[in-house]
Structure formats: structure tokens, C-alpha cells
Amino acid sequence: MDTSNVVCELRSQSFVGTEEYIAPEMITSVGHSANVDWWTLGIFLYEMLVLFYFILFYFLLNSPLIKILIIIQSMGQHLLRVLVVLIHLKES
């Protein structure tokens, strides 16, 4: 007996989980199928990637090398401003 058609056509009205990650089928209350599981998997993977990149950038921005580069950049900007002022004073 082939049950694939029967399983695909089953619809549920149940709700289990948090409101932040509700699939659109659940919001419209028309019933939902196993496609909601794929929605949930996509939301889960998205949340994991966002958390991964947040942690990655947090550690990169707080690393000593980045802090040194930021200091060097600000010193370079200050030096350029001083040179522009000196050139302007020399011309006038």
C-alpha cells in the first residue's frame, strides 16, 4: 500500500513551539503539513548562522591586532590633518 499520497495530504491544526518562529501556514490557520518542519529547519539554520557571524565579528573586532590597526589608522588620519594644515599655512 502506497501511503506517500496520504501522508502528503494530512493537515494538522496543532501548534507547538514559540511564536517568533511560526510558519505562515500556522498563522493563517488553514492547517499545515510537514512543510512546516522545513520552515523550522530554515529558521534554525538562519539563527545559527547569525549567531556564528555575530560571535566571529565580536572576537575579530576585539582582537589586539584590530585594536592596533585602529590606533594606527587614527594616528595616520591625525598626521594627514596636521600636514594639510601645515601646507595651508605655508601657502598663505
N, C-alpha and C positions, 0 to 999 in steps of 0.2 A: 504494500500500500504506500503510495506516494503522499507524504504529509507536507511537502515543501509549500504547496499552494495554501494549505490550511493554516500553516504557521505564519505565512506572509500576510494573510488576511485578518489575523487576530488583532483586535484593538482592545486597549485597556483604558480605563478611566482613573487608574490609581495614581497617586503621587507620593514619591519617596525621595527625599533629598532636600537640598537647600534652595531657596527661592532665587538666589543670584544666578543659578546655572540652569534655569528651566528652559527646556526646548520649546520652540514655537508651537508645536503640536499640543503641548500641555497647556499653554496659555490660552489657546483658542477653545479648549475643552471639547474637541471633536473626537477625542480618543487618539491613542498613539500606539505605534508598533515598535518593533525592535530598532527602528531608525533612531529613536531617542538615545539608544546606547551609543551610536556613532557620534551623535551630537555631544554627549557627555565625554566621550573619549577625546574629541577635538578640543573641548573646553579644558579638560585636564592637561593635555599636551601644551596648549597655549599658556596656561598658568605656570607650568613647569619651565617653559622656555623664558617667560618673562622673569620669573624668579632667578633663573640661571644668569640671564644677562644683567639683571639688577645687581646680583652678588659680584659678577665679573667686573662690571664697571665701578662698583664701590671699592673693590680691592685695587683696581688699577688706578683710580683717582687718589687713593690714599697711600699709594706706594711711595717710598722715598725717592725713586727715580723721577716720578712725575712731579713731586714737590720741588725737586732740584731744577727740573726743566721749567717749571712755572716761575721760579725765582730768577733763573737766567733770562727768561723772556721778559719779565718785568724790568730787570736791570738793563736789557737791551733797549726796551722802549724808552726808559728814562734817559739813557745815553743818547738816543736819537733826538729826543726833545731838547736836550742840552745843546747838541750840535746844531740843530735848526735855529735855536735862539742865538748861539754864537755867530753863525753865518749871517743871520739877520742883523745883528749888532755890527758886524764887520762891514756889511754893505751900507749901513746908514751912517 
